[in-house]
Amino acid sequence: MKTLFRALRLAAIALSLAACAAAPVPPEARAQLAPTGKLRVAVYPGSPTSMVKDASGDTRGVTWDLGQALAARLGVPFEPVVFARPAEVIEGLKAGKADITFTNASPARAKEVDFTPPLLGVEQGFLVPAGSKLSTIADVEKPGVRVGVTTGSTSEAALTREPRPFTLLRAPTLKDAARMLSAGELDAFSTNKAILSELSDQLPGSRILEGRIGLENMALGIPKGREAGMAWLRGFAEGAMADGTLDRAVARAGVRGTVKPEGR
């Protein structure tokens, strides 16, 4: 009986979301989400949760695909705005250079931009280069180990929150991080496992260490002060989870290391 009630409840939710999807977008919400008449979607290269290109040159990424789906729903053109790294994405939203992104909704970032409830969880960890003697996270947590992070990243903030025994080094971009690992300038690199998996594909013999050091809760984010847009965007986000739009974006991007986000 409980199974039947649950199935009926899910069917009711699906019908409700379908009705919301078919309903016209309130003009105020459209104006706030796409104030220039285009949906300017903030992305950065190297992360499958944002934007990557495959061997054929095809662009994929969760932010990229969700941005296209949202633009279509709003009835406005999709316009990607490419930044070098995540910190610049947040600054771009604050400065009004972009309208939306999909990124880790950390407490620090939530002070800068407004987020929907989390849609996707991605574990954080360490990547070590080929031939590394580091086998566990505990091996990394020792004096003399050189750990890289991207400048302005969530990992940088997390690993500098309290004193750590290792030496922390900053890489300007993910491309620089890959070069530093390959050149032996880093003993390990830390970020979410979706990015670590992409980097590992570029560095033969590299390994992602077992376990996790944290969790990134990914959500859609927009500049503050766009309350009507956020109210409508929350419904879009729930619909993207329910109708498979999010799952398809994750699958097409090849995102690895995903788990249930906190609060879900």
N, C-alpha and C positions, 0 to 999 in steps of 0.2 A: 504493500500500500504506500509506504514511504517513497519507494522508487517511482510509483505512478505520480504522486504529488510533486515530486522533484521534477519529473519530466514535464508535467503540466506547467509548473512554475517557470522552467526554462523556456518553454514554448511561449508563454505569456511575455516574458522578457524580450524574446526575439521579435515577437510581433510589435511590441512597444518600440523597440529600437528601429525596426523597419519603418514604422510610422513616422518616427522622428527624422529618419534619413530622407523620407519622401517630403517632409514638410519644408516650406520655404525657409531660407535662412533669414533671420531678422535683419533688416537693413543696418541697424546700429552695430550688430555683431560683425557683419561683413565689413563695414567701414572701419571698425577697430582692428580686425584681424588683417585686413589688406588695405591700409589707408592710402596707398599710392595707386590702387587699382590693380596691383599685382600682389601675389603672395611671395614675399622675399624670404626664402628659407635658408637659414644659416647652417652651413656644413663645413667640415674640415676633412682633409684627405688622410687616409691611412687607417680609418676605423670603420668596420662594417656596420656599426650602429649609426654612423654618420654618412660617409661617402668613400667608396673605393672603386677602382676600375680594374676589370679583369683583363686577361691577355688580349681579348678582342677589342678592348677599348670601351666596352659597355660599362656604364656607370650604374652602381647599385649601392644600397645602404638603407637602413631603416628610416633615417631622417629623410633621405631622398624620396623613398617611396611613399611614406606617410605625407610628406609635403605635397607630392603630386596628387594623392588621393584627396587631401584637404582642399587644394586649389580647385580641383574638379568639382568638389562639393560646393564650394563657395561661388563657382562660376567665374573664376578669375585666372589669368595666366600664372603659371608656375615659374618663378625666377630664383635659381640658386645663387646664393652669395657665399663665396668660398673664403674661409679664413685659414690661417696657418695652423692654429691649434685651438683647443677648447676654450682657453681663457679669453681668446680674442672673440670667440662666438658670443660669450656672455657680455663682453664689452660692446660688441656690435649691436646686441639687442638693447642694451641700456642707452646707447647713443642714437637709436632709431635707424640704424643702417640695415636692420633685418627685422622681420616680424615674428618669426617662430623658429624653434629648433627642437630637437629631441636629444636630451642629454641627462647626465646624472643630476637628480634633483637633491643635491646635498643641502644641509641647513644653511651653509654659508652662501650658496648660490640662491637659495630661496629668499635671501635678504635683498638680492639684486634684481631677480625676475620672478614672475608668478608661474607656478607649475600646476598641471593637472595631477590627480592621484597617479602614483607610479604604475606603469604598464608592463615593465620588464625588469628583471633583476639580472645583473651580471657580476660574477665573482671577480674579486681582485686577487692578484697573485704576483709571482715572479717568473721571469724567463731567464734562463742561463744559456750561454753559448756552448757550442760543441766542445767536448773535452773537459767541461767544467767538473771540478771535484765537489761542487755544492750539490747535495742530494735532497736536502729538506729545507723547509723554511727556517728551522733552527740553525742550520749551517749559515744562512744569510745573516742572521742576527748576531754577528760577531765583529769585533774590531778589525779594521783593515779591509773589510769587504766593501767594494765600490758598487753602490746601487744607483742606478739612473732613474730619473723621472722626467716627464715633460714639464717644462717651465709653466707654472700657473695651473697645473692639473690637479684633479682631486687627490691623486696619489701623493703629489708633493705636499699638499696640505695635511693629509693623513700621517705621512711619515715624518713630518716636522712638528706635529702637535705636542710631542714629548720627546725627550732625549733618546736617541737610538745609538747602539754601539757601532754601527757601520758608518761609512762615509757616503754622504748623499751628493750626487752630481746631477746637474741639470742639462737636459738636451733641449735645444730650441724647438725641435719638431720631431715627429715620429721617424722621419727619414734620417735625421741626425742620430736618433737612438739606435736605429739599425746599423748605421755606419760605425758607431762607437762600440757596439757589441762585437761586430765583425772584426774591428781593429784591435780588440783586446783592451779597450779603454774602460770597459765596464765589466764587472763580474756578474751582475744581474740587472734586470730592468723591471720596474714595477708599474703596472697599470691594470685595467680590467682584462679578463681572459679572452674577450672577443678580439681586442687589439693584439694581445700577446700571441694569439693563434695566427693572426695575419703576419706578424713579425716572424714567427717561427717558420712559416712557409717560405720566407725569404732567406732564412739562415739555416742551411742544412746542418743537421746534427744538434740544433738547439732544442731545449726542453723546457716545458712549463712544469714547475715543481708542484707536487701534490699538495692539496689543502688550499685554504684561502686566508687572506689577511683582512678582508673586508668585503662589502657588498655595495655595488652601485645600483641605485633605484632610478631607472630611466623613465623620464616623463616628458611630455610636451611642455615647452616653456615659452612665454611671451613677455614683452615689456610690461612693467607695472603700470597701473592706471587704465587698463583696458578691461574693466569688469564685465561689460556686456559681452565682449569677445570671449573672455574666459568662461563665463556661464554657458555659452553655447559650445565652446571647445571641450568642456568636460563631457558633454553628451556625445560629441564626435569621438572622443577617446574611448569611451565605454563601448560605443558601437563598433569601433575598429577592433577591439578585443573580441567582441561577440560574433562579428560576421566574418572573421578570418583575415581581415585586412592586415592586422599586425602580424599574424602568423605567416602570411605569405611574404611580407616584407622581410621578416627575420630569416625565413627559409631562402629567399632569393639572395639575400646578402651573405648567407652562410655564417651567421652569427653563432659562435660557440661559447660555452661557459655560462649559459643562461639558467636561471633558477626563478622560483616564484619571488616576486618583489615583496619587501616588507609592507605590511598593511593590507595584503590581499589574502 
